[in-house]
Amino acid sequence: MSALTSPLPTAPGPLPAAPGRPAALARDLRWLLRLHRPTLYVWAALVVVLAAALLWLAGPLTDASADAWRDYNACHGEGSCSYYQDAILRYKDVYSYTTVALTALPFLVAAWSGAALIGRELESGTAHLAWTQGISPVRWLAVKLAAPAVLVTVGTGLLVWLHHHAWSAANGRVDTAKSWYDGLTLHANGPTTVGFALAGLGCGALAGLLWRRALPALATGLVATVAVRVLVDRLMPHLWPADTSVTSLSRGIRGVGITVDEGIVTSTGAHLPRPHCPPEDAVHGCTATYAKADAVGFFQSYHPVSHFWPLHLITTAVLLALVAVLGATAFALVRRSTGGTARNRRTGVAA
């Protein structure tokens, strides 16, 4: 993202008397890309590097790790075993690094949006200079948000698709591959990551407009995006109806997926929280504890793998609704604080 210490850009020159809307939009986009050219280069490089790593992960690394696990499992724990351990470890490391990097993207977007995209422009007065030369504050903000939103959506969406492809290539072939409901993998494999990135853009922009200073906006946008991530993680399992399974005490809880609730089933059919089992009874399978609680089985409310896309789509819709609210609030704040019109530098009259 743009460094806070980079030299201040010059505002665009005076506009023609009545530029057409397409010409004005093209000029504004050129101005924005010129102003944040280093950021564009960094974003492009980041997307290219992560995309290359994910393609490497989906192909050669997965194949080598799968072969190593097949050799290891063929030993059955008897005698000496020959397998390529480095392939297993390399796959695990690259998967972890790329997943963490993809998870971090929304926070980087939020920090840049608050500090360089909005906060620094207002703090240095560059935004006000642009407003005196024919660019209204509303149009300034629209261009500021629209172009990064497109780049963030395209870049993050591509990386999410490649990550899902890499995970699918290893699923069922690599013994240490993460489950679909693993905390980081769950979001890195689906469109919620794109939603988080756009929410980060909105949180950072709103923080920049509120603070009008780079560093406070950076911190506020980052904290707000973290809060969004935490709240959405907790909300996501409750946005789609969960499946409920009932099993016997001897069979235990067997559902695989995102657990929403679990406990015991009594002889009357009531679903109760699982009672605390003391250590002295745990060695006997907690039989005395369950008998005292009148338990005849277990229940589990959970999301199986078939709920992956419904959960992602409805959660992404919630995030996009939040992005819309953040955007509307930002535009309302600009209109209220500036009147929403450009000012002529010489006359001070609304343009």
N, C-alpha and C positions, 0 to 999 in steps of 0.2 A: 504494500500500500504506500501512498505518497508519504515521504518523510515530512515531518512537521517543520524541519529547518530548511526546506527547499526554498529558493528565491521566489518572491511574489510574482505571479504572472501579470501581464498587462491586460487590461480590459479590452474588449473588441472596439474597433473604431466606430465612428458615428454611422448610423444606419441610413439607408435611402429613405426618402420621404414616405413611401407607402409600399414596403416590400410585400410580395405575395407570401401567403402562409407557408407553402412548401419551401420557398427560398429562405424564409426566415428560420424555419425549422432546421434546414440543412446548415445554415450559418451557425446556429446555436449548438448543433451537434459537433461541428468542427471546432468551435471554441472550447467545448467541454473536453473533447478528446485531446486537444492540444494542451489544455490546462493540466489534465491528469494522464498524460502520456506515459510517465514512468509507472504509474499504477496499472495501466493497461498492459504494459510489457510484463510486469511482475505476475499479473493474473494469468496472462496467456502462458507464461513459462510454467507457472504452478500447475495449470490444467494439463499441459503437455507432459510434464514430468510424472504427475500422478496417473495420467492415462497410460503412459508407457509402462509404468510399474504394474498397473492392474492388468494390462495385456500380458506382461511377462508372468504375472502371478497365475492368470487363467490358463496359460499354455505350458511352457517348459517347467515352471516350478511345481505346478499341480501334478503334472505327469511324473516328474522325478520323485515327488513326495509319495504319490500313490504307489509307485513301484517299490519304494523303500518300505512302506507299510506292508505291502503284499509279501515281500521277502521276510520281514520281521514276523508276521503272523504265521507264515509257513513253518517257522521253527517250533511252534507249540511249546516253547519253554524247555525244550529238551536239547542238551548238548550245546555246542558252540553255534552261534548264529551270525551270519554275515548279511548285513544290510547297510545301506548308505545313510547313516544318521545325519550327515550334514544336509542332505536334501530335505529331511523332515524339519530340521531346525531353521533352515533358510526359508522354507515356505511359511513357517509360523512367524518368523520375524517380519518378513515383507507384508504378510497379511495384517499383522498388528500395526505396523507403521502406516500403511495406507489407510487402514480403518480409522486410526486416531487422527490422521491428517484430514480425512474427509469430515470427521466429526468436528474438527476445529474450524473448518471453513466459515460457518455462520458467525463465529465469534470474531474472526479476522475481519469479515465484512462489516460487522457492527462497529468495531474499533475504528476502521478506516472511514466509515460513513460519518460517525460522530466527529472525528478529529479533522480529517483532511477534506472530505466532501462538503461539509456544511460549517462546522465550528471554526476552522481556520479562515474560511472565506469571510465570515461575519466578523471575526476578531480583527482581521487585518484591514477590513474595509473594502476589500476587492469586490464583494457582492454589492455594496452600496454604489461603488463606482460604475459597475455594470448597469445598475438600475437607472443611473443618470444618463445612460447612453441608449435608451430605448428598449431595454429588456425589462419587462415588468417583473416584480418579485414572484408573482404566481407562475409566469412562464419560466423564469429562472429556476424555480424549484421543480417544476414539471420536467424540464430537461435534465436537471441534476439527478432526479430519481429514475426517470424512464430509461435512459441509456444504461446505467449500471444495473437496473433490474433485469433488462434483457440479457446482458452479459453474464450476470450471476445465475440467472435461470438456465441459460444454455450450458454454461460451463459446469455448474453443479449437477444439472440433469444428466449430462454426458458421463460424469464421474460416477454418479449413482448407478447408472445403467451398467457401466463397466464393472463396478464393484459387485453388483448382483450376478453378473455373468461369471466373474471369478469365483464367487462363493458357490454358485451352482455347479461349476466345473469340479469342485472338490467335494461337494456334498455326497456322502456315501462312498467316497473313494479314499479320502484322507481321514484317518481315525481321530486326529486332533482338530479337525475342522470345527469351527464354531457352529452352535445350533442357530436356527433361524431366529429364535427369540432371545438370543444373547443381547444384552443392553445396547452395545455399540453397533453390533451387526444388524440388529432390527431396523434401526433408522438409516444406517449407511446403505442398506439394500433397497430402500424405497423412497418415494417422493417426499416424505416428511422432511428429509434433509434439505430439499429445495425450499420447502416452506419455512424451515428454520433460517435459511440464508436470507430469504426475503424479509422475514421478521427482523433479522439482525440489521438489514439495511434500513428498515423503517424505524427501529428503536434508536439507531445511531443518528439518523436524520432528525428525528424529533428531539433527541437530546442536544444536538447541535443548535437547533432553533431556540431551545429553551435557555441554554447556557450562553450561547454566542461566544464561546471560548473553546479552544481545541481540546486541552487536556481534561477538563471536567466532562466535556461531552464524550470523550473517548471512554472514560471510566463509567459514566452513567449508561451509555449505550451497551457496553460490555456486560455490566451487572444486570441490566434489563433483559438482555438476550439469554443470559444464564438462567434468570428467573423463568423466562418463557420455556426454556428447555426442561427445567425441573417440573414445572406445573404440567406441561404437556405429557411428560413421561408418566406422571401419576394419573392424569385424566384419560389417556389413551385406552387402557383396558376396559374402561366403563362406557366407551362411546359405541360399542357394538355388543349385542347380547351374547353372553358367554354360554358355552355348552356345559351341562352338568352331568357328571357320571357318578354312580353309586356302586361301590364294590364291597366285598366282604372283608371282615377283619383279617382273614388269613391271606387274602390276595393283596391287600394294601392299596394305596393310591397309585394309579398307573398312568393317569393322563399326562401327555407330553405337550407342553406349550406354555403360554403365559397364564399363570395361576392367579385368579381373581379372589377366590375364597376356598377354604377347605376346612373340614372338621369331621365330626362323628355323626352317625345316624342312630337314633335310639329305637327301641322296640315299638314306640308309638309313631315313628316316622319323622320325628323332629330332627332338624339339623342344628347342631350345637358346635361351638368351638372345641377343638381338640383339648382335652384336659391335660394338665401338667403331669408328666410321668416321672416319679422320683427314681434316682439311680438304682435303688435296690430292686425296683420292679422292672426297670428297663432291660436288665439282663434276662428277664423272662418274657420279653416281648410286650411288656406293659399290660399283661392280661388282667391282673387284679385291678388296675386303674380303670380299664375299659369296662370291666364287669361292674364295678362300683358306679360308673356313669351310665349303666344300662345301654352300652354301645353294642350294636349288632353289625355295624359296617362303617364305611367312610363315604363322604361325599366330596366332590371336587368341582368347582366352577372354574373353567379354564378356556383359553382360546387355542384351538388346534391350528395346524399349519394352514388349513383351508380358510382361516380368518385373516391371513396375512394381508391380502389386498383390501378387503373391507375396512380393516383397521387403519391401513395406510391412507386410503382415499378419504375416509371421513375425518381423520385427524388432519390431513393436508387441507381439507376444506375449512376446518376450524382455524388453522394457521393463516390461510388466505383471507378469511374474514377478519382476523386480527390485523393483518397487513393493511386491509382496506380501512380499518378504523384508525390505525396509525397514520396512514396517508391523509385521510380526511382531517384528522386533528392537526397535522402539519400544515396543510393548506389553510385551514381556518386560522391558525396562529399567524401565518404570514399575512393573510388578508387583514386581520385585526391590527397587527403591529405596523403595517406599511400602507394600508389602504388598497393594496393589490395592484397599483398602477406605477408605471415607470415615470420618472421625473426628468424634465429637460434640464440639463446641466447649466444652461445659461439663464433660463427664465424662471426655473423652479416651478413651472406649471405642469400639471399632469399631462403626460403624453397621450 
